[in-house]
Amino acid sequence: MTAIDKAVSSDITLGQLLDGLTAAPEAPLVFLYEGQPVKAGYHVTEVKAGAFSALDCGANPEAWSEMFIQLWDIDEDGRSHMPAGKFSAIIRKVSDRVRLDPAAKLTFEVSDGNRPMALYCASSPRMAEDKIEVALAARPASCKPRDRWLAENPAATNSCCGPATTNSK
């Protein structure tokens, strides 16, 4: 089983994406979002690395690194989807000048140039016929204290920011 054939994740890192692309560097790389593939002439217009420090809604300090890959979803000059190896080469070129953390959270910014840019998380690359597909899903807002609590209490279902309480009247 190749890296591409492994189970799909809902939120992969840059390193996991690049590892998955090594299995078929000549295969067209197609990103899927909002139920459609990106257009064949898409561009990688920006690759950004960020280190973030914040307070969550529970006043807990948070820190993480995140990579942003911006895709411009256009058709241009009758081009076909770029090969996975070309995408990897773009990222390597960026890494020559910008420190890219392979373990960083990965976010895609996608726009067709008309609609506002939207944020997406990526699934693991997978072979689909003769191409590599990476499904992008809208990156939702979340409550980190609630997410941590739910991870510690998997049987819990309907609460915010901690255990559910019962109001007695």
C-alpha positions in Angstrom: 0.0 0.0 0.0 1.4 3.4 -1.0 1.1 6.7 0.9 -1.6 7.7 -1.5 -3.7 4.6 -0.8 -3.8 5.1 3.0 -7.0 6.2 4.7 -8.1 9.7 4.1 -7.4 12.2 6.9 -9.5 15.3 7.5 -6.5 17.5 8.3 -3.0 16.6 7.1 0.3 18.4 7.5 2.5 19.7 4.7 4.9 16.8 5.2 2.1 14.3 4.8 0.9 16.0 1.6 4.4 16.0 0.1 5.1 12.4 1.1 1.8 11.3 -0.6 2.8 13.0 -3.8 6.1 11.1 -4.2 4.3 7.9 -5.2 3.3 9.3 -8.6 5.2 12.6 -9.4 4.1 12.6 -13.1 0.4 12.2 -12.3 -1.8 15.2 -12.6 -2.5 16.8 -9.2 -6.2 17.7 -8.8 -7.6 19.5 -5.8 -11.3 19.0 -5.2 -13.4 21.5 -3.3 -17.1 22.4 -3.1 -17.8 19.2 -5.0 -15.7 20.2 -8.1 -12.1 19.8 -9.2 -10.0 22.9 -9.5 -9.7 24.1 -13.1 -6.8 22.7 -15.1 -4.9 26.0 -15.2 -4.8 26.6 -11.4 -1.8 28.4 -10.0 -0.1 28.1 -6.7 0.1 31.8 -6.1 1.5 32.0 -2.6 3.0 29.7 0.1 3.1 31.2 3.6 4.5 30.0 6.9 3.1 31.4 10.1 3.8 31.0 13.8 0.8 31.9 15.9 0.3 32.7 19.5 -3.2 33.3 20.8 -5.7 33.0 23.7 -8.6 30.7 23.1 -12.2 31.4 24.3 -11.3 29.8 27.7 -8.3 32.2 28.1 -5.9 29.3 27.5 -2.7 30.2 25.7 -2.4 28.5 22.3 0.6 28.3 19.9 1.0 26.6 16.6 2.7 26.8 13.2 0.6 26.8 10.1 1.3 26.6 6.3 -1.0 28.4 3.9 -1.0 27.4 0.2 -3.0 29.7 -2.0 -4.6 28.3 -5.1 -6.0 30.5 -7.9 -8.7 28.4 -9.5 -8.5 29.5 -13.2 -8.3 28.1 -16.7 -5.4 29.5 -18.6 -3.7 28.9 -21.9 -5.3 25.4 -22.4 -3.1 24.0 -19.6 -3.7 20.7 -17.9 -3.5 20.0 -14.2 0.1 20.3 -13.0 1.9 17.1 -12.2 2.4 16.3 -8.5 6.2 16.6 -9.0 5.8 20.2 -10.2 3.7 21.1 -7.2 6.3 19.5 -4.9 9.1 21.4 -6.7 7.2 24.7 -6.1 7.1 23.9 -2.4 10.8 23.0 -2.4 11.6 26.3 -4.1 9.7 28.2 -1.4 11.5 26.2 1.3 14.9 27.4 -0.1 13.9 30.9 1.1 11.2 30.4 3.8 11.4 28.0 6.7 8.6 25.5 6.1 7.8 23.2 9.0 6.7 19.8 7.6 4.7 19.1 10.8 2.8 22.4 10.5 -1.0 22.6 10.2 -1.8 22.9 6.5 -4.5 25.3 5.2 -5.4 26.0 1.6 -6.8 29.3 0.5 -8.8 29.0 -2.7 -10.4 31.6 -4.9 -11.3 31.9 -8.6 -10.4 35.6 -8.5 -14.0 36.6 -8.3 -15.4 35.0 -5.2 -13.8 35.7 -1.8 -11.0 33.4 -0.8 -12.1 30.5 1.4 -10.1 28.4 3.8 -9.9 24.6 3.5 -8.1 21.7 5.2 -6.8 18.8 3.1 -7.3 15.1 3.1 -4.5 12.7 2.3 -3.6 12.4 -1.4 -5.2 9.4 -3.2 -4.8 7.8 -6.6 -8.0 8.0 -8.7 -7.5 6.5 -12.1 -4.5 8.3 -13.6 -4.4 11.3 -11.3 -3.7 12.2 -7.7 -6.7 13.8 -5.9 -6.6 15.8 -2.7 -10.0 16.6 -1.3 -10.3 20.0 0.4 -13.0 20.6 3.1 -14.1 23.9 4.4 -12.1 24.7 7.6 -14.7 25.4 10.2 -14.3 27.5 13.3 -13.9 25.6 16.5 -13.8 26.0 20.3 -10.4 24.6 21.4 -11.4 24.0 25.1 -14.5 22.1 23.8 -12.5 20.2 21.3 -10.0 19.2 24.0 -12.7 18.1 26.4 -14.5 16.1 23.7 -11.2 14.3 22.9 -10.8 13.4 26.5 -14.5 12.4 26.8 -15.4 10.6 23.6 -18.9 9.6 24.9 -19.9 13.2 25.3 -22.0 14.7 22.6 -23.8 18.0 23.3 -21.9 20.5 25.4 -19.8 23.6 25.0 -16.5 24.3 26.8 -16.8 21.5 29.2 -19.1 19.0 30.8 -22.9 19.3 30.3 -24.7 20.5 33.3 -28.2 19.8 34.3 -30.4 22.6 35.5 -32.8 21.5 38.2 -35.9 23.6 38.8 
